[in-house]
Amino acid sequence: MAATNEEKRTRTNTFALAPKAEWKKVCLIELLDSAAALVNIVTYHRRQAYFDDDQTRSDVWNAKTKTEIRNRFQPVLGRAITDKMLDKCDEQWDAFFEQLDDYYDGEREDKPGVPGYWKDDGKRVLKACIRNDAYTVEWGEHSRIELALGSELKEKYGIPLNKRIRVPIKGDPQYDGHGGRLELVYDRSTESFTARQPVTFLHDTTRATDSSDEGCVAAVDVGANNFVAVTTTQGHQRVFHARPLFDCFHHYTERISELQSQLPEQTDRSRLVEKLYAKRTRQRNHAQDALVRHLAGLFSGWGVEAVYIGKLDDVRERHWSATVNEKTDLFWAHGRFRRRMQTVLEGECGVSVEEKSEAGTSSQCPRCDEGTHVSRTGDVFQCGGCGFEGHSDVVGSENFLQSVVDGDIDFTGERPMARPVDSGQNGPERGHRKVPRLEWDDHCWRQRGHATKEGPTNRSTREGNLASESGTA
């Protein structure tokens, strides 16, 4: 058993607010609109002072006093949110002046831009920063958030002065700890509220593992038709199939292009286009986040201590095409996947994550090292030298693993190989043994042949119950 070694870490929980009552939705929008108005007013006066040659930096900071702002916005936002929004303004201008000093000192080449307004297409960006003592979050059978409001909003919407507005929330919090400043955003295109809550907690950086699995390493080969193929030094393997998911993503891409072609010149966005973009991204991110969680569970059970993820830069250079670009950069969002893997595996599991080039790993036989007389058709890899046949992405993960670990790994025994899609059509079935092949069913990754297309069991809370909105607050 290793000695305990704890360190503080901060991660972010993201969840949705789902007000059932229309008045609560309107109340929240009014709250966010007032917060954005506060930022824009402070920004306006500070910009006016900054661009006035007769004004000093001190004049910029005092262009609009905090007392004036509090007197105007505190009745709507309350003291805590008002102060936190003023802090947000100060952070933006502090960062600007620090970058400006670096520019004049020659420490950066580009001159920083002056803080701008919280606006998008002429409309205020509906967003607020909420101090941690101005909200409470409860997860359980009836998950909810309670937010402090100013007296004017409470009176307008019939909320008792000693109560807070109570709103159901939906999500699956990944971190427990001390909550920090919460950011609440309303997206007009999807008509949805999203909250981001930073959480600070103690993380044990040591991990006890079974001696037989000590030092286990995993290689994650990033594909396109298959999201990833995984191989470990202990012989564990998995394939995560993504063709149907990409087909859905590509359908949205074509529909977006079609709608954009019908828009006036100099315009590439509309309300419908924004909704399609958001839906396409939301579906992709849902599947990708679930994949990361699934891998984290597998690696924990297998005793994996280090993970290598395929780096796609060399692959793009060798095999660039519009389709490959759409798959790797847009659909796959490789950078986001890498960051999520690092956040979850390093932050929660104590597993190191490193990116390495996987170029050429799918063009060499893992059995005889032949690289000339090999062919790849879809998911089928065939070696003309030794007659080996297998799943091309699993072959890639095996070769990738071999390239990043010291010493040889024996893959010549009775190890399993995944059966390609429609194997009878793509090539002979000899040489195939089953590697668990998982598919996305819109809710989770399931092994092919298991029950699929079940309804979601966790729409809002850990128990799967939609949060109650009983009471006015």
Secondary structure, DSSP 8 states (H G I E B T S, - for coil): -----EEEEEEEEEEEE---SHHHHHHHHHHHHHHHHHHHHHHHHHHHHHT-TT--HHHHHTSS-HHHHHHHHHHHHHHHHHHHHHHHHHHHHHHHHHHHHHHHTTS-SS-------SEETTEE--EEEE-GGGEEEE-STT-EEEE---HHHHHHTT--TT--EEEEEE------SEE--EEEEEETTTTEEEEEEEEEEEEE------GGGTTEEEEEEE-SSEEEEEEETTS-EEEEE-HHHHHHHHHHHHHHHHHHHTS-TT----HHHHHHHHHHHHHHHHHHHHHHHHHHHHHHHHTEEEEEEEE-HHHHHHH--HHHHIIIIIIS-HHHHHHHHIIIIIIII--EEEEEE-TTTTSS-TTT---SSEEEETTEEEETTT--EEEHHHHHHHHHHHHHSSS-----SS------TTHHHHS--TT-----EEEE-SSSEEETTS------S-SSSTTS------S--
